[in-house]
Each structure stands twice: as C-alpha cells, then as structure tokens.
C-alpha cells in the first residue's frame, strides 16, 4: 500500500489530495463525468486518491463497489481520453479495507503538463435538465476538497513543481560528481541511447544498475508489447492449470518489486499507460515456480506496505 493510499484511508475529511465518494455506478454517464473531473483535477494538482465507498466523514457507506473493482484500469483511461484527448500514465483501481468494509481506491499519479478538457462533460439530471461537469477548454485543479477551474496560481504551482524536479535531478548529478572516487572520469551521454553501427558511435555496457543510463530498443511497442490487461492473459496462459492472476495480483507484484521503474520489464510512454515486456511475464511465472505463495506474499506485502524493492516500507 502506498503512503498516499494509507493517508487517504486514515483521513476524516476530503482535501487537495483525498476525495471521498459514497458510491459509483459505472453505467451512469453523470457519475463518470464527475469522476473524470476529479481524476483530471488531481493529476493536474500533483496526484491523489479517490476512495469510493466512504461518506463525507471518511466512514464506510457500505455501498457495493464490486462493479468498479471489476473494471480494467484501461476503461478509466479511455473515459479520461474521451473528454481530454490525453492519457494519464498511471491511474490504478485497487481494493482496500476500511473498518472491515471493502472500498475501491483510485490512485492517480501527477502529470507534468496540465490536462485540458477537449469535450464538454454534460449529463442529464432529474427533471429533464442538463448539468455541465466541465466545459471545453477548461483546466481543473483541486482547491481544498473541490475540483474547480484553474487559476494563475495553479499554473504557477505546476511550473514550480517541474522546476523543483529539474533542480533535484541537477543536484543529484552534481552530488554524484562531487562524491565520485578520485580518478573517476565523467561521461555525458544522450538521454536517448540508440543502437548504431556507426564507427564513431559511443560504446556502452549493459548493466542492472538502476542509476545507470537507460538503454532501450527504438520500437517500444515491440520491446514492451503488453498493457496490463494483455499481460494478465499472457501470464495466465503460462501458469499451471488452476492458477490464475488478477489485476490486483499484478498491481501488487509491480509495486512490491518496483517493476514500473525497471527498464527490463516496463516502459511508460509519454502519453500512454505502462507497457510490459515478455521478460516480465516470464519473470512472474519463474517466481511462481520457485515459490507457490509468490502472489499471496506480494498481496500481503502490498497491503501492509512492508516492502523494500518498491521503496515503500514501514
């Protein structure tokens, strides 16, 4: 469980990063419009969590959240794309427990460039009237517990957030140079390393060091052919009969083992959801062969937040 989800489960009121919804009907266009508005506003504001099945005080509403949990997260991305023309790289729908009741949690990652609505989010309300959740050309942000049209200060915050991230990268690079052993040589490589047969091409070595420059084949769709939905089908086809993984199993494995940060197994396009390699599918199956409780262990560690490779631990 991420620190943000844990914060949301402990919250007693909504905030910039936490939103409660008493229930959600996947068949309701109006509820989709309101959900998409909140997702986009949170992504623009630095990320957050939406907890479905909680009332305004953060207590279980006892609503049935199974229809939402049964959705592939790609369906959520498709709804966002319908109204914005853009993809949010990381929106995860996951199950959680609050006071003994099952709720659904949508964990939303921050975006670097604010998302603008390209279509109007209008739906019908009782009485035959129309309500507009958002208009074309608007940019929504979280203002406290509300998702509202952005202001100049919101745009300034986005710019400052990105500048802070860039400064962090620079300082990290300077720190590595300053602390390098005496006699070390500093090499400057392009951020996009490509295969080349040119005589003047810079040679590189392939290593597992997560801090080393990344090397990828040019065609990411060939190297990482599977979105999570397709990956589950591939993994289930390789597992022994009677063993099947779910979306939650793969999510737990990804988070616990830091898969989304491992270029051997995952690539996240600039405007798309994460894609996974055949090597990741084989790795998952191999781990299960070595340990029949591999998926159960991953789920337990993810729920408790007790893992290291994925960095979150308590």
N, C-alpha and C positions, 0 to 999 in steps of 0.2 A: 504494500500500500504506500503510495507516495505521501510526502509530507502535506501536500495541498489537499488531498482527499481526507487525510486524517484531520486536518484543520476544519474542513467542511463538516465532517461528522460530529465534531465537538462544538461547532458553532451553535449559538442560540438565536442568532438573528442574521439576516442577509447583509452582505457587504459588497464591496467592489469585486471581490474575488469569489464570493459564495452566493448562490441563488437557490431558493427552495421552490419546488413545485409540488402541490398537493397530489396531482395525478397527471397522466398524459395519455391521450388517445391517439395512436398512430393513424387512425382513419379520419381525424379531424384536420381540415385544412387550416382552420384558425389556430389550433394549438401548434401546428407545425410552424406557422408564420411567427408566432410569439417565441417559440423555441429557437428558431433560426436567428431572430433578432438578438436574443440573449447570447447565443453562441458567438455571433459576429462581434458583438459589443465586448465580450470577454476576451476574445482573441486580439482585438484591437487594443485592449487595455492592459495586456501583459499576461493573459491566461487566467483560468479559474475553473471552478467546478459547479455544475448544476446537479442538485440532488433531488430526484423525483421520488415522491412518496413521503415527503415531510411537509408539515404545515408551517405557518409563518414563524412559529416559535422553535422550529427545528425538531419537532417531535413527530413520530411516525403517524401518518394519516391512515395507514392500513389500506391504502389503495393498491390495486393489483398492478404491479409493474412488469409482469412477465411478458406482455406484448412488446414493451420497449426493450427488455433484455434480450428478446429473441431476434431483434433487428441486427443485421450486419452493420458495422460502423460505416460501411460504404454507402448505405442508404442515407445516413445522416449527411455524409459529404455530398451526396447527389442533391439533397434538398438545399444545402448551402449554395452549391454550384448553380442551381436553378435560378436563384434570386440575385446572385452576385457575379456569376461567370468565373468565379475563382474557387480554388481548392484550399481548404485548411489542411495542412500537412498531418496534423495529429489531433483527432477527436476520438476518444475511446469511451465506449459504453461498457460499464462493468457493474457487477453485482456487489453489494455491501450490506452489512447488517447494522441496524440502529435499534437499541433497546429490544433485541430479539425479533425485529421485523425486517423483512427483506426490502431493500430500496434499490433504485437504479442510480448510478452516478455517471455523469458525462464529464470527463476530464478534458479540458480544452487548452491546447498549447498557444503560446503567444505567436503572433505573426510579425514579420519585420516591416512589411508595408501595409498600412491600414486598408481594410477591405471596404469597398464602396458598393452599395446596393445598385444593381443594374435593372432590376424589375420591381414593380410595386407589390407590396405584400398586403393584399386586400382580401377580406373574407366576410362572409355573411354572419350577422348576429341576430338573435331573436327579434321579431318584429319586421323582418324583411329588410333591415337596414344593413349597410356596408360599413365595416371598420377597417382602417388602414393601420397596420402594424409599423410599416416603414414605407418611405417614398423613394422613387428612383433618384439616384444621385446623392443620397444621404450617407453619412458615415456615422455609425453609432459607437458609443463608448459607455462604460459603466460610470455612473455618477452615484456613488454610495451604493444603495440597493436597487437602483433603477438603471435601465438601459435607455439612453437618450441620445439625440443627435449631438455630434461632436462640436467642440468649441476650439478657439485658437489655442487655449491652454492644453487641450487634449493633443492636438497636433504637435505642440512644443514638447509634450511629455514623450511622445513616440520618438521624436528626433533625439531627445536627450537620452532615452533608453538605448537607442542604437549607438550613439556616441560613446556611452559608457561601456557597451560591449566591445566596441572597437578599441577603446583605451585599455580595456582588460587584456585583449589579445596582444596589444603592443607591449604592455608591461610584462606579460608572460614571456614574450620573446626576448625582451631586454634582460629579464631575470635569468633566462637560460644562458644567454651570452655571458653575463657577469659571473655566474656560478660555474661556468664550464671549466674543466681542469686546464691547467697551464699547458700550452702547446696545442690546444684544440684548434681546428680550422672551422670557420663559419662558411656555410654554403647557402646560397639563396636560390631556391627552386620555384618554378611556376606553381601556382595553386592548382593547376590542372595538368597533371603529368600524363602524357600520352605515349603509346607505342610508336616507335620510329626506327627506320633502318638507315637514317641519315648518318654519314660519317662523323658529323660534328655534334651528334646528339649526346646529351649528358647521361652517362650510365648511372643506374640506380640498383639498390639491392632490395629484395622483398623481405620484410621482417614482420613480426607480430606486434612490434612496439606501437601501442595506441597513440603515442606522441609523435611518431614519425610521419612524414608527408604521405598522404593517401595516394595509392595507385589504383586506377580503375580502367577497364576497357572502355572504349568510347561509347559503344552501344549498351547503355544501361538496361534497356529492355531485354537484351539477350542475356546479360550477366545476372540481372535480377528480374526474372520473368514473372514472379508471383506477387500479387497483393495478398493480404492476409486471408481473404476468402478462398482464393485459389490454393494458397499454401496449405490450408487445412485439408483440402481434398487430396493434395499430393501426399501429405504426411499420413493421412488415414489409409491411403492406398498402399503405403509401405509398411505400416504397422501390422502386427499379427492379427488374425481374425479375432473379433470380440473386443479389440482395443480401439477406441476412437477418441480423438481430441476435440475439444470445443474451442470457440473463440476465446473464452476465459482462460483455458489451459495455455494457449499460445501467448496471450497477453501476459500471463504470469511468468512464463519462461522468458519472454522478451525483457520484462522489467527486472526480474531477479538476476539474469545473466548479462544484462547490459547489451542485448543483441542489436538494438537500434543504433548503437554507437560503434558497432563492429563492421568495418567495410567489407569484411569477408562474407558477411551474411545479409547486410541490409544497405539499401541506398534510398534516401528520401529526396525525390525531385523537388525543385524549387516551387513548382505549382502542382503538387500532387501528393498522394498518400504514400507511405513507405512501401518499398518493393523488396522482395526477399529472394535470395539465391537458392539454387538446388542444393548447394553445400549446406545451407541452413536446415533444409528438410532432412538431409542425410544425417546431420549432426544431431537433430532432435531424435531421430529413430535410433541412432547409435547410443545416445544417452539412455534411452528407454531399455535397450538391450542390456546395458550394463546395470541398470537399476530399475526394477519394475515399479518402484514408487516415485520415479522421476517427476511425473506430472503432479502427483499428490504433494510431494515435497515442495515443488515450485509454488503451487497454490497456497500452501501453508505459509511459506516464507513471504510471499507477496502480501497476503492478508495481514501478517504480523509486522511487516516492514523490517524483518531481520535478515537482511542480505547485504553482501559487500560488493560483489562484482557489478551490481547495478547501482552501487554507491549509497543507496539509502539504507541506513541501519540505525538501530537504537540500542 
